[in-house]
């Protein structure tokens, strides 16, 4: 699955802000941390604000603050702000879809899409923060030598 740059930036920013909900981070601080354009970040933050997940604080010492619920907000919630993430395409008929092979392939692809949807819907920001913090707690020598940590995927918390 390939996500747009705005989607990834939205995920980075919201997880960063959710990790420190009492703190306000400026747009330039967030942009610097993730090595992105401050202008591009403005558009992303505006969308997160419209969704009610961040609050802009103006003035000296202003910035953005997380105002969502990290336990209830899922990765899918964030992705859907930036992506047209539909799991069915009833109006889109491709050549061959009416054949037995086309129907079988459509069934398999539908199951894959539903699996992706279920996984993204099941991972909350709180889960991502727990995963991030657990990875930070592992010394770098262990993380390079422990294949179970390297091969773990989001959603597979041990």
N, C-alpha and C positions, 0 to 999 in steps of 0.2 A: 504494500500500500504506500502510495506516495502522497504526501500532504503538501499543500501550497506553503510558501514561505510565511505568509501572514498567519496561517493556522499554527505552524510550529512556533512562531514568535508569540502568538497568543497563549499557547500552552506554556512556553518558557516563562512568560511574564506573570501569568496567573499563578503558576506554581511557586515562583519566587515571592510574589506578594502574599500568597496564602501561608507560606512558611514563616512569615513575620507579620501577622495581621495587625499588630499594634503600631507598626512602623510605616511611615510614608516614604516611598522611594520616588525620586524624581525620574522624569522621562530619560534624562541624560545618563543617570546611574544605571538604569535598566538597559538602555541602548549600549552603553559601554561594556557592561557585563557580557552581553550576548553578541557583541561586535556587529551591530546593525545600525542602520540609519535612524536618527532621531525622528525624522519626518515620517518614515515608514512606521515606526513604533507609534507615532501619534494616531495614525489611522486605526491601528490595531487596538490601542487603548480606548479610543472612542467607541469602537464596537463592543468591547468588553464592558464599558460604562453603560451603553444602551441596554445591554443584557442584564444590568444590575449586579455585576460581579465585582466591579471596581468603582471607587469613588475618587473623583479628582478634587484635590484640596489646593486652592489657589493661595497666592501670596508667598511671603518669605517662608522658607522651610516647607513649602507645599510639595505636592507630588501626588502619587497614587497610593491608595490603600485598598486592600481586599475587603469587600463587604458581603461576600457570599457565605455559603455554608460549605466548608471543605468536606464534610462527611456526606453531603447530599449532591454536590456538584461532581459530575462524572466527566471523563475525557470526552465522551460523546457529546455532552452538553457544550463543551468548548469547541469541538470540531465543527458542530453544526452551525455555529455562529459564522464561520468563515467558508465552509464548504457546502455545496449542494450534495449532501451525503444521502442519497436515496438508495434504498436497497431493492427496489423493484423498478421496472421500466415497462409497464403494461402497454404504453403507446408506442414503444420502440420495437418495431418488428424488423428483424434482420433476415436476409435471405437464408433459407435452410432451417429457420426456427420451427416451421411446421412439420419437419420430418421427425422420425423417431430418434435419430441421433441428436437433432436440435433440441427436442424435448428433454432427452436425457441430460444433455449438457446444461440446459437451462435449469434443470432440477439440481444438479451438482453445484452450479454457480450460485443458485439461490441459497443453498445450504451454507456455502462458504460465506456469502454476504451476511446471512443471519448469524453465523458464528462470530464474524467481525463485529457486528452490531452488538451482540450479547456481551462480548469481551469488553468493548469500549464503554458500554453502559454499566458494567460491573466494577470498573476501576474508578474510584473516587479520587479527588485531590488529596484527601487524607491518606489514602493508600500510596499515592505517588510520593508524598512527603515522607512516609514511613520507609519506603524503598530508598529514597534519596538519602535519608539520614542513616540508614543501615549501611549503605554503600560507603558513606563518608567515614563510618566507624571502623571499616576494614582497612588495616595498614596497607600501603601500596605494595609491599613485598608479597603479602598474602594474596592480594587481588590479582597479581600477575601469575601467581603459581597455582591458584585454586580454580580449576576449570569449571567447578559447579557455579561459582559466582559469575564467571565470564559468560557462561552459556545460559544463565537464567534470563528469561524474557519477562517483560512486564506482564503482570497477571499471574505469574508463577512464583509466588512468594513461598519460601521454604521456612 
